[in-house]
Amino acid sequence: MTVIETAARPARRLEWQRADVREIVVETYRVKSLLLHVADWQGHLPGQHLDIRLTAEDGYQAQRSYSIGSPPEDELLTLTVERVENGEVSPYLVDELRTGDRFELRGPIGGYFVWTVATRGPLWLIGGGSGIVPLMAMLRHRDRRKITAPALLLYSSRSLEDVIYRAELDTMARRYPGLHIVNTLTRKQPQGWAGHRGRIDKALLAETGFPPEQNPKIFVCGSTPFVEDVANFLVELGYDPPTIKTERFGPSGGQARTHFRS
């Protein structure tokens, strides 16, 4: 898997550091969050990512890039990983890694796909599947700072069982009325489901989103087809392209980061 990075990297040299696994949280049947202690971590911004490196006993190494799911306020660093069938790294992280294990990482990386509470205007987050991870870092940052400014998460999942961070998102929405969460389920809906069905399309964006005249800051993350469709729909609906920032997944479970600017 090749990671394409087009966001500006920090000027300082990134060094490999040891990450100790302090806790593992089961998010869904194929997604886990790894809570890591990194002794010399210098902090990060919501939306940034990092590289991890695994080294086998014979010296073989594999490297992938993952978004950071924790806000800068938390003591432990959180990576949320979805198992990719036939993947080289994610099956190990999800199925074999245990509390007390260690691996290497370096970061934070990226400065374009970033949001902090200092940013003015409504916040509109649009995620597909595990594309929720960097968006969750933004929501957790907002939550830790007790911000009540308007925010919207439009989140597409295959089924209710696939909704990552489901309980935590529900709690956030109850705690802060300024946060509105809209779920749409694309493949399977439970009996009595009153929410949205199907993929995020132009009609759903127009129905649920902030109007263009409010100039929301928009962050879109998911697979490449998902991101391209959503970004194009938003432009067609009249949103200002410079306000639309995107991050898209690479083909083998890491993330390729390219940005929509036009």
Protein Blocks (a to p, Z undefined) as FASTA:
>chain_A
ZZddfbdcdfbdcdddddddfbdcdfblmbccdddddfklgbdaehiacddddddfkopa
cddddddfbdfkbmbdcddddddehiaklmmmmmmpcghiacdddddedjklgcdfklgc
jdddddehjllmmmmmmmmmmmmnopabdcddddddfblklmghklmmmmmmmmmmkbcc
ddddfkbccehiabdedjddfklmmmmmccfklopacdddddfklmmmmmmmmmmnopaf
klpccddddfeopacddddfZZ
